[in-house]
Amino acid sequence: MNILNKLEEGNIYEVLIATENGDGTLNIKPFGVKFEEQHFVLHLFPNKTLFNIKQKKSFTVYFTNDVLAYTNALFGLLDDFDKDFAVECEVENISSDQVADSYGKNIAAIITAKVIKIIEHDKTLPIINRATNHIIDLLVEFSRYSFMDVDKQTQFVEKIESTENIINKCGNKKHKKALNLIKKELKQE
Ligand SMILES: Cc1cc2nc3c(=O)[nH]c(=O)nc-3n(C[C@H](O)[C@H](O)[C@H](O)COP(=O)(O)O)c2cc1C
């Protein structure tokens, strides 16, 4: 069975994207990817991943439920992680888009890529974990922390506190570790 059949057209999935740096090492960071007409579409703000994709015209998408992998990846601490499956992609098109959101106006690059190769690792159950969703939500906001005004930063700190209650109720050790990493990184901001 083609594992891509598990993905729904038009849905955005949280994934890790690996790109190759100039020195041959990998940069692996969390992103949202849209599955559209059997292609993967990324919306990227100016970052290292976009730079690498423009250079090499390729990237690998890792699907994983490993909450610590997303946390460690965002903070540049990623070592090994549980992979469900990986998809190697080749860029077909790069265009740009003006994005207006609560952080102001930005230019995002839209990357459309075709699938070259599918590598299946562990096929875990497709579960939706409430605590994982909360951590991912915090990570997305954290990645934009430096663009927040003081009010939004205060709200974000409050959100961490309320998420802590949820994690204590329905999370596991990995969720607690992820939350502690977020709090530690926040102190360094
Ligand atoms: C779950 C998750 C989804 C994200 N999705 C996107 C995205 O779709 N586009 C984007 O530009 N940044 C996204 N980010 C933020 C990037 O991961 C973050 O800016 C990262 O530091 C980029 O690293 P790089 O400069 O090494 O590429 C996301 C972050 C998280 C935690």
The ligand as an SDF file (V2000), in Angstrom:
LIG
                    3D

 31 33  0  0  0  0  0  0  0  0999 V2000
    4.9350   22.6930   14.8240 C   0  0  0  0  0  0  0  0  0  0  0  0
    5.6250   23.8470   14.1370 C   0  0  0  0  0  0  0  0  0  0  0  0
    5.2280   24.2140   12.8540 C   0  0  0  0  0  0  0  0  0  0  0  0
    5.8920   25.2610   12.1890 C   0  0  0  0  0  0  0  0  0  0  0  0
    5.5150   25.5810   10.9150 N   0  0  0  0  0  0  0  0  0  0  0  0
    6.1800   26.5480   10.2390 C   0  0  0  0  0  0  0  0  0  0  0  0
    5.8280   26.8540    8.8860 C   0  0  0  0  0  0  0  0  0  0  0  0
    4.9200   26.2460    8.2840 O   0  0  0  0  0  0  0  0  0  0  0  0
    6.5590   27.8280    8.2480 N   0  0  0  0  0  0  0  0  0  0  0  0
    7.5890   28.4860    8.8580 C   0  0  0  0  0  0  0  0  0  0  0  0
    8.2260   29.3260    8.2090 O   0  0  0  0  0  0  0  0  0  0  0  0
    7.9320   28.2290   10.1630 N   0  0  0  0  0  0  0  0  0  0  0  0
    7.2630   27.2770   10.8530 C   0  0  0  0  0  0  0  0  0  0  0  0
    7.6210   26.9870   12.1420 N   0  0  0  0  0  0  0  0  0  0  0  0
    8.7290   27.7300   12.7720 C   0  0  0  0  0  0  0  0  0  0  0  0
   10.1090   27.1530   12.4140 C   0  0  0  0  0  0  0  0  0  0  0  0
   10.2180   25.7990   12.8440 O   0  0  0  0  0  0  0  0  0  0  0  0
   11.1980   27.9820   13.1420 C   0  0  0  0  0  0  0  0  0  0  0  0
   11.1620   29.3120   12.6840 O   0  0  0  0  0  0  0  0  0  0  0  0
   12.5920   27.4040   13.0020 C   0  0  0  0  0  0  0  0  0  0  0  0
   13.4240   28.0840   13.9350 O   0  0  0  0  0  0  0  0  0  0  0  0
   13.2120   27.5410   11.6080 C   0  0  0  0  0  0  0  0  0  0  0  0
   14.5260   27.0030   11.6950 O   0  0  0  0  0  0  0  0  0  0  0  0
   15.6220   27.2150   10.5440 P   0  0  0  0  0  0  0  0  0  0  0  0
   15.9950   28.7010   10.5250 O   0  0  0  0  0  0  0  0  0  0  0  0
   16.7870   26.3620   10.9560 O   0  0  0  0  0  0  0  0  0  0  0  0
   15.0110   26.7780    9.2490 O   0  0  0  0  0  0  0  0  0  0  0  0
    6.9440   25.9710   12.8350 C   0  0  0  0  0  0  0  0  0  0  0  0
    7.3020   25.6210   14.1490 C   0  0  0  0  0  0  0  0  0  0  0  0
    6.6390   24.5810   14.7940 C   0  0  0  0  0  0  0  0  0  0  0  0
    7.0400   24.2200   16.1900 C   0  0  0  0  0  0  0  0  0  0  0  0
  1  2  1  0
  2  3  1  0
  2 30  2  0
  3  4  2  0
  4  5  1  0
  4 28  1  0
  5  6  2  0
  6  7  1  0
  6 13  1  0
  7  8  2  0
  7  9  1  0
  9 10  1  0
 10 11  2  0
 10 12  1  0
 12 13  2  0
 13 14  1  0
 14 15  1  0
 14 28  1  0
 15 16  1  0
 16 17  1  0
 16 18  1  0
 18 19  1  0
 18 20  1  0
 20 21  1  0
 20 22  1  0
 22 23  1  0
 23 24  1  0
 24 25  2  0
 24 26  1  0
 24 27  1  0
 28 29  2  0
 29 30  1  0
 30 31  1  0
M  END
$$$$
